[in-house]
Amino acid sequence: MPEIHAHRRGALRSLLAESGVDALLVTDLLNIRYLTGFTGSNAALLVHSGGDGRTVFCTDGRYTTQSAAEVPDLERVIDRASARALARHAAHDHAHHRRTGFESQYVSVEEHEVLKVRFETVDLIRTPGLVEQLRVVKDEVEVEALREACAVADRALADLVAAGGLRAGRTELEVARDLENRMLDHGSAGLSFESIVAAGPNSAIPHHRPTGAELRAGDFVKLDFGATVDGYHSDMTRTFVLGEPADWQRELYDLVHRAQAAGTEAVRPGAVVSEVDAAARSVIVGAGRGEEFSHGLGHGVGLEVHEAPSFATTGVGTLTAGMAVTVEPGVYLAGRGGVRIEDTLVVRDTGPELLTLSTKDLVVVR
């Protein structure tokens, strides 16, 4: 889709002009993918701020054929050391980009010293986060990829439950591998992150890693997992009960369910991110469980599973239509069990669009 990538580069050029730089050296591979569609493991990009829209792409010889297919509309340079090759290009053409920005958040001190030598005729300017500013608000091509990634996760979860995959005697690791294989079978290119399967007391650990612990009757079983489609991630958490739930489990689940609904309702354009967090957190605090909600409410999601914005008590900024975010309150009772409910959704003028559609009602697995 060269047109959408050209549009994104055009938006970046506007930011470059505002930042007072003549060009930007892009070295982060996810940012390069966002701007060009290239999916290889080595590349660099030099985006000029001028009106001619010139962009120079560099990769190594392993990707000669792949880059011709994925980046057909750009000037391409094939070189073993991508950034160094673009440095030579900048040096030869320094009159047009005397001030060249670079993604300083991804460059080590040692790499910076090398760049200063390679770009000796150019002023290197620290310009962190410019491409990420664009990535925060998703275009409809990105939303469609997110929507499909969420659908893959939904289908995999439905299959797992229907096949009896959540049953006493299975281990957390067995359930995790089963769920992950089902996501791959449904078209996921990979995993958003290591899946969380947490049973019984382990469900009170927010980021528990699956173990050989067995699921038992009466357990909460918390599943936090995600699929990837075209590089975009889904992120969903659902909590189940094996067998008839105890009163405390129903009460805890109902509390988190109400908090998640309140947080979701607060996701609207113009909303302050800390106030979105407060909308859900106040429900939990009001029930006397504030200390057991030990993390932020959610985060942005896209080419990375954790992006801006961040829903937290200290979060800054406001929401804009087109942002993709998660809403994931949880309450964790040490030694007993915990509940988290998480959706991926898109901020819309008409209200939040849910992308993860699996039921959030308490599912009792018998």
C-alpha positions as CSV (number, residue, x, y, z in Angstrom):
1,M,0.0,0.0,0.0
2,P,2.5,2.7,-1.2
3,E,-0.2,5.4,-0.9
4,I,-0.8,5.1,2.8
5,H,2.9,5.0,3.5
6,A,3.5,8.1,1.3
7,H,0.7,9.8,3.3
8,R,2.4,9.0,6.6
9,R,5.7,10.3,5.3
10,G,4.0,13.5,4.2
11,A,2.7,13.9,7.8
12,L,6.2,13.3,9.1
13,R,7.7,16.0,6.8
14,S,5.3,18.5,8.4
15,L,6.6,17.6,11.8
16,L,10.2,17.9,10.6
17,A,9.5,21.4,9.4
18,E,8.0,22.3,12.7
19,S,11.1,20.8,14.5
20,G,13.5,22.9,12.4
21,V,15.4,20.0,10.8
22,D,16.0,19.4,7.2
23,A,15.8,15.6,7.3
24,L,15.3,12.7,9.8
25,L,17.4,9.6,10.0
26,V,15.0,6.8,11.0
27,T,16.6,3.7,12.5
28,D,13.9,2.1,14.6
29,L,12.5,-0.9,12.6
30,L,8.9,-0.4,13.7
31,N,9.0,3.2,12.6
32,I,10.5,2.2,9.3
33,R,7.7,-0.3,8.8
34,Y,5.1,2.3,9.6
35,L,6.6,4.7,7.1
36,T,7.4,2.3,4.3
37,G,5.9,-1.2,4.9
38,F,9.3,-2.9,5.0
39,T,9.3,-5.9,7.3
40,G,13.0,-6.9,7.2
41,S,15.4,-6.9,10.2
42,N,18.0,-4.3,8.9
43,A,17.2,-0.9,7.4
44,A,17.6,2.8,7.8
45,L,15.6,5.7,6.3
46,L,16.4,9.3,5.5
47,V,13.3,11.4,5.1
48,H,13.8,14.9,3.6
49,S,11.6,17.7,4.9
50,G,11.5,19.4,1.5
51,G,8.4,19.5,-0.7
52,D,9.8,17.1,-3.2
53,G,9.0,14.3,-0.8
54,R,12.4,12.6,-1.3
55,T,13.1,9.6,0.9
56,V,16.1,7.3,0.7
57,F,15.8,3.8,2.0
58,C,18.7,1.5,2.8
59,T,19.0,-2.1,3.6
60,D,21.5,-4.9,3.1
61,G,21.9,-7.5,0.4
62,R,19.7,-10.1,2.1
63,Y,16.7,-7.9,1.4
64,T,17.3,-6.8,-2.2
65,T,14.4,-8.7,-3.6
66,Q,12.1,-8.1,-0.5
67,S,12.7,-4.4,-0.4
68,A,12.0,-4.1,-4.2
69,A,8.6,-5.6,-3.5
70,E,7.8,-3.9,-0.2
71,V,9.3,-0.5,-0.9
72,P,8.9,0.0,-4.7
73,D,8.3,3.8,-4.6
74,L,11.5,4.9,-2.8
75,E,15.1,5.5,-3.8
76,R,16.9,2.4,-2.5
77,V,20.5,1.8,-1.4
78,I,21.8,-1.7,-0.8
79,D,24.7,-1.6,1.7
80,R,25.8,-3.9,4.6
81,A,25.7,-1.0,7.1
82,S,22.5,0.9,6.5
83,A,23.0,3.9,8.7
84,R,26.6,4.4,7.5
85,A,25.4,4.3,3.9
86,L,22.8,7.0,4.5
87,A,25.5,9.0,6.3
88,R,27.6,9.0,3.1
89,H,24.5,10.0,1.2
90,A,23.8,12.9,3.7
91,A,27.5,14.0,3.5
92,H,27.3,14.2,-0.3
93,D,24.1,16.1,-0.3
94,H,24.6,18.1,2.9
95,A,23.4,21.4,1.4
96,H,19.9,20.1,1.4
97,H,19.9,18.7,5.0
98,R,22.5,20.6,7.0
99,R,20.4,19.8,10.1
100,T,19.6,16.1,10.3
101,G,17.5,14.8,13.1
102,F,18.0,11.3,14.5
103,E,15.9,9.0,16.8
104,S,18.0,9.6,19.9
105,Q,15.9,7.4,22.1
106,Y,17.1,4.3,20.1
107,V,20.7,5.3,19.7
108,S,23.4,4.3,22.3
109,V,26.2,6.6,23.3
110,E,28.6,4.5,21.3
111,E,26.3,4.5,18.2
112,H,26.0,8.3,18.6
113,E,29.8,8.7,18.5
114,V,29.9,6.7,15.3
115,L,27.1,8.8,13.7
116,K,28.9,12.0,14.5
117,V,31.9,10.8,12.6
118,R,29.9,9.5,9.7
119,F,27.8,12.6,9.5
120,E,30.8,14.9,10.0
121,T,29.5,17.6,7.6
122,V,26.0,17.6,9.0
123,D,24.6,18.9,12.3
124,L,23.0,15.9,14.1
125,I,19.9,17.0,16.1
126,R,18.3,14.9,18.8
127,T,14.6,14.5,17.7
128,P,13.0,11.7,19.7
129,G,9.5,10.6,19.3
130,L,8.5,12.3,16.0
131,V,7.3,9.2,14.2
132,E,5.7,7.9,17.5
133,Q,3.6,11.1,17.6
134,L,2.0,10.0,14.3
135,R,1.6,6.4,15.3
136,V,-0.5,7.3,18.4
137,V,-3.5,8.0,16.1
138,K,-4.3,5.1,13.9
139,D,-5.5,5.4,10.3
140,E,-8.2,3.0,9.1
141,V,-5.7,0.6,7.5
142,E,-4.2,0.2,11.0
143,V,-7.6,-0.1,12.7
144,E,-8.5,-2.9,10.2
145,A,-5.3,-4.8,11.1
146,L,-6.1,-4.3,14.8
147,R,-9.7,-5.4,14.3
148,E,-8.5,-8.7,12.6
149,A,-5.9,-9.4,15.3
150,C,-8.6,-9.0,17.9
151,A,-10.9,-11.3,15.9
152,V,-8.2,-13.9,15.8
153,A,-7.8,-13.8,19.6
154,D,-11.6,-14.0,20.0
155,R,-11.9,-17.0,17.8
156,A,-9.0,-18.8,19.5
157,L,-10.5,-18.2,22.9
158,A,-13.9,-19.5,21.8
159,D,-12.3,-22.6,20.4
160,L,-10.4,-23.2,23.6
161,V,-13.4,-23.0,25.8
162,A,-15.7,-25.1,23.4
163,A,-13.0,-27.8,23.2
164,G,-12.9,-28.2,27.0
165,G,-9.4,-26.6,27.1
166,L,-10.1,-25.0,30.5
167,R,-10.6,-28.0,32.8
168,A,-9.2,-29.3,36.1
169,G,-6.0,-31.2,35.8
170,R,-4.5,-29.3,32.9
171,T,-1.5,-27.2,33.7
172,E,-1.1,-23.5,33.1
173,L,1.6,-24.2,30.5
174,E,-0.7,-26.7,28.6
175,V,-3.5,-24.1,28.4
176,A,-1.1,-21.4,27.3
177,R,0.4,-23.5,24.5
178,D,-3.1,-24.7,23.5
179,L,-4.4,-21.1,23.3
180,E,-1.3,-19.9,21.4
181,N,-1.5,-22.7,18.8
182,R,-5.2,-21.9,18.2
183,M,-4.3,-18.2,17.6
184,L,-1.7,-19.4,15.0
185,D,-4.2,-21.7,13.4
186,H,-6.6,-18.8,13.0
187,G,-4.1,-16.7,11.2
188,S,-2.0,-14.9,13.8
189,A,1.5,-14.2,12.6
190,G,2.9,-14.6,16.1
191,L,2.2,-13.7,19.7
192,S,1.8,-10.2,21.0
193,F,3.6,-11.3,24.2
194,E,4.1,-14.4,26.3
195,S,0.6,-15.5,27.2
196,I,-0.5,-15.3,30.8
197,V,-2.4,-18.2,32.2
198,A,-2.8,-17.9,35.9
199,A,-4.9,-20.3,38.0
200,G,-6.1,-20.2,41.6
201,P,-3.8,-18.1,43.8
202,N,-1.6,-17.4,40.8
203,S,-4.4,-15.3,39.3
204,A,-3.6,-12.7,42.0
205,I,-0.2,-12.1,40.4
206,P,-0.8,-9.5,37.7
207,H,1.9,-10.7,35.3
208,H,2.2,-14.4,36.3
209,R,4.2,-16.6,34.0
210,P,2.5,-20.0,33.2
211,T,3.9,-22.9,35.2
212,G,3.2,-26.6,35.7
213,A,0.6,-25.7,38.3
214,E,-2.7,-27.5,37.6
215,L,-6.1,-25.9,37.3
216,R,-8.4,-27.0,40.0
217,A,-12.2,-26.9,40.7
218,G,-13.1,-23.6,42.3
219,D,-10.2,-21.7,40.7
220,F,-10.2,-18.4,39.0
221,V,-8.3,-18.8,35.7
222,K,-7.0,-15.6,34.2
223,L,-6.0,-15.5,30.5
224,D,-4.1,-12.5,29.1
225,F,-3.1,-13.0,25.5
226,G,-2.9,-11.4,22.1
227,A,-2.5,-12.1,18.3
228,T,-0.7,-10.2,15.6
229,V,-1.9,-9.4,12.1
230,D,0.2,-7.3,9.6
231,G,2.4,-6.3,12.6
232,Y,-0.4,-5.0,14.7
233,H,-1.2,-6.5,18.2
234,S,-4.3,-7.4,20.1
235,D,-4.5,-7.5,23.8
236,M,-7.3,-9.1,25.8
237,T,-7.8,-10.5,29.3
238,R,-10.7,-12.7,30.4
239,T,-11.1,-14.4,33.8
240,F,-13.1,-17.7,34.2
241,V,-14.2,-19.8,37.2
242,L,-13.9,-23.6,37.2
243,G,-17.1,-24.9,38.7
244,E,-19.6,-23.0,40.9
245,P,-18.1,-19.7,42.1
246,A,-18.0,-18.8,45.7
247,D,-19.8,-15.6,46.9
248,W,-16.5,-13.7,47.2
249,Q,-15.6,-14.7,43.6
250,R,-18.9,-13.4,42.3
251,E,-18.5,-10.1,44.2
252,L,-14.9,-9.6,43.1
253,Y,-15.8,-10.3,39.4
254,D,-18.8,-8.0,39.6
255,L,-16.6,-5.2,41.0
256,V,-14.0,-5.5,38.2
257,H,-16.7,-5.8,35.6
258,R,-18.3,-2.5,36.8
259,A,-14.9,-0.8,36.9
260,Q,-14.1,-1.9,33.4
261,A,-17.5,-0.6,32.1
262,A,-16.9,2.7,33.8
263,G,-13.4,3.0,32.3
264,T,-14.6,2.1,28.8
265,E,-17.4,4.7,29.0
266,A,-14.9,7.4,29.8
267,V,-12.9,6.7,26.6
268,R,-13.9,9.6,24.4
269,P,-12.1,12.3,22.4
270,G,-10.9,15.1,24.6
271,A,-10.9,12.9,27.8
272,V,-7.8,13.5,30.0
273,V,-6.0,10.2,30.4
274,S,-5.7,10.4,34.1
275,E,-9.4,11.0,34.4
276,V,-10.1,7.8,32.4
277,D,-8.0,5.9,34.9
278,A,-9.9,7.6,37.7
279,A,-13.3,6.6,36.2
280,A,-12.5,3.0,36.7
281,R,-10.3,3.3,39.8
282,S,-13.0,5.2,41.7
283,V,-15.3,2.2,41.4
284,I,-12.7,-0.1,43.0
285,V,-11.6,2.4,45.6
286,G,-15.3,2.9,46.6
287,A,-15.5,-0.8,47.3
288,G,-12.5,-0.6,49.6
289,R,-10.2,-2.5,47.2
290,G,-8.0,0.4,45.9
291,E,-4.8,-1.1,47.3
292,E,-5.4,-4.3,45.4
293,F,-5.6,-2.4,42.0
294,S,-1.9,-2.1,41.6
295,H,-1.3,-1.0,38.1
296,G,-2.5,1.6,35.5
297,L,-5.8,1.2,33.7
298,G,-4.4,0.6,30.3
299,H,-2.2,1.7,27.4
300,G,-2.1,2.3,23.7
301,V,-1.6,-0.6,21.3
302,G,-0.5,-0.8,17.7
303,L,2.7,-2.0,16.1
304,E,3.8,-2.4,19.7
305,V,1.6,-4.0,22.4
306,H,2.4,-1.2,24.8
307,E,2.3,2.3,23.2
308,A,1.2,5.8,24.2
309,P,-1.1,6.9,25.8
310,S,-0.8,5.5,29.3
311,F,-3.8,5.4,31.5
312,A,-2.5,6.0,35.0
313,T,-3.0,8.3,38.0
314,T,-0.1,10.3,36.7
315,G,-0.9,10.0,33.0
316,V,-0.8,13.2,30.9
317,G,-2.5,14.2,27.7
318,T,-5.9,13.8,26.2
319,L,-7.5,11.3,23.9
320,T,-8.0,11.8,20.2
321,A,-10.3,10.0,17.9
322,G,-8.4,7.1,16.2
323,M,-6.3,6.2,19.2
324,A,-6.3,2.4,20.0
325,V,-6.1,1.7,23.7
326,T,-6.8,-1.0,26.3
327,V,-9.0,-0.8,29.4
328,E,-7.9,-3.4,31.9
329,P,-8.7,-2.9,35.6
330,G,-7.9,-5.7,38.0
331,V,-8.2,-6.6,41.6
332,Y,-5.8,-9.1,43.1
333,L,-6.2,-10.8,46.5
334,A,-2.9,-12.3,47.5
335,G,-3.1,-16.0,48.3
336,R,-6.7,-16.3,47.0
337,G,-7.1,-15.1,43.5
338,G,-7.6,-12.1,41.2
339,V,-9.7,-10.8,38.3
340,R,-8.7,-8.7,35.4
341,I,-11.0,-7.9,32.4
342,E,-9.3,-6.2,29.4
343,D,-10.5,-5.0,26.0
344,T,-8.8,-3.4,23.0
345,L,-10.8,-0.5,21.6
346,V,-10.6,2.5,19.4
347,V,-11.5,6.0,20.4
348,R,-14.4,7.3,18.3
349,D,-16.4,10.5,18.2
350,T,-19.5,8.4,18.7
351,G,-18.1,6.4,21.6
352,P,-15.5,3.7,22.0
353,E,-15.5,0.9,19.4
354,L,-14.8,-2.4,21.0
355,L,-12.4,-4.6,19.0
356,T,-12.3,-7.6,21.4
357,L,-15.8,-9.0,21.5
358,S,-15.6,-12.1,23.8
359,T,-18.2,-11.9,26.5
360,K,-17.3,-10.2,29.7
361,D,-20.0,-11.8,31.7
362,L,-18.7,-14.3,34.3
363,V,-18.2,-17.6,32.5
364,V,-18.5,-20.6,34.7
365,V,-16.7,-23.6,33.2
366,R,-18.3,-26.9,34.3
